[in-house]
């Protein structure tokens, strides 16, 4: 039996973030609209995400990160955060 899969990202809206303030909420995906570096107080359920942040990993424009984000803070760049 094949299960139907429904993609719901965007059904509940999204938030454009392009500053270095802490943003709190619950998001299911984050899409980089330009090359982006996340700050150390970004909170998500991606295993070892803190290592990527500590290394100042640059996420490329267009890249999408799927997970549960509850705090988004950027060092640089901009994202669209999709409400969970």
N, C-alpha and C positions, 0 to 999 in steps of 0.2 A: 504494500500500500504506500502510495506517495503522499506525503503530507504537504498541505498548502503552506507556503511561507509568505508572510506579509511583512513588507518593509514599512516601518512606521516612522522612521526618522523624518522629522519635519511636520508630522501630523499635529503636533502640539505647539509648533512654532519654534523659533530659534532666537538667539541673541548674538549680535555682532559685537565682538570685543576687540578693541584696538588701543588699549591703554595699559598701564602698569598697575592698576588698582586690583585688589582682590575682588573677585566676583563669586558669589556663592549661589548655589541652586543645585539642581539635579539634571545632568545632561547625559545623553546616551552616545553622542558622537561629537567630535570636534573636527572641523575642516579648516585647514590653514588657507587663508586667502592671499597670503604672501609668506615668504620664508619666516619662520617663527621659532623663538626660543622660549620655553616655559620656565617660570621661576620655581624655586625650591618648595614653596608652599602650595603648589598645585597638588590637589588630592584626587586620585583616581584608583580604580581597582586593576590597573595594568601591572602585572608582576614586574618588580624591579624598575618601575618608571622613574623612581628617584635617582637611579644611576644615570639614566639618560639626561635628567635635569642637571645633575651634578657635573656631568661631562659637557654641559652646554650644547647638547645635540641640536642641530638645526633641522627642523621639520620643514620640508620643501612646500612651496606653494602648491595647492591642490591635494596635498596628502590628507587623508582622513584617518583619525584615530577613533576606534570603537571601544567603548568601555563605559564605566559609570564614573563620571566626574562630579565632584561636589564643591570643589574650589578650583577656579581657573585664575592664574596670575601669570602674566607674560613679562618677559624681559624685553622682548622686541617682537614685532610682527603683528598679525591680526588673525582672528579666527571667527568662524560661525559656529556657535555651540548649539546643538540641537536638543531641545527640552525633552526629557524622558517621560 
